[in-house]
Structures are given as C-alpha cells and as structure tokens.
C-alpha cells in the first residue's frame, strides 16, 4: 500500500504541485476578487474556489508535463 502511494507521488509530482499551487491561487482569488453578491457558485465560498483552482492546476500541469514528455520522446527517435 505504501509503495503504491510513493510510486504515485513520484510519477505525478508536477501534477500534485500544480494542484497545490492552484489551490493557493484559488484562495487568493477568492480573497482578493471573490464574489460581491455571494451568488457566484465558484467564488462565493473559499472552499469552492480552492478546490476548483486546485483541480484546474492539477490538470493544466498534467497536460503540460505529458506534452513535454511526448515531445522529448519524439526528439529521441
């Protein structure tokens, strides 16, 4: 069980960091910009904003890292 978690973290370190930084960015977005009326589904509560931006950061960095890996593999051919 522990080996699988360690291997997952090693294989997905950039995505995990993207999620962490996305969540931090989501908090600051909620704090500084937020939603004045409280009716915005994403930015009305800090937890919603943090989770949304964390998932966004995870997938964005994951896409970029996969693209770079594919580009490096093509270069080696």
HELIX and SHEET records of a PDB file:
HELIX    1   1 UNK A    2  UNK A   11  1                                  10    
HELIX    2   2 UNK A   13  UNK A   32  1                                  20    
HELIX    3   3 UNK A   46  UNK A   76  1                                  31    
END                                                                             
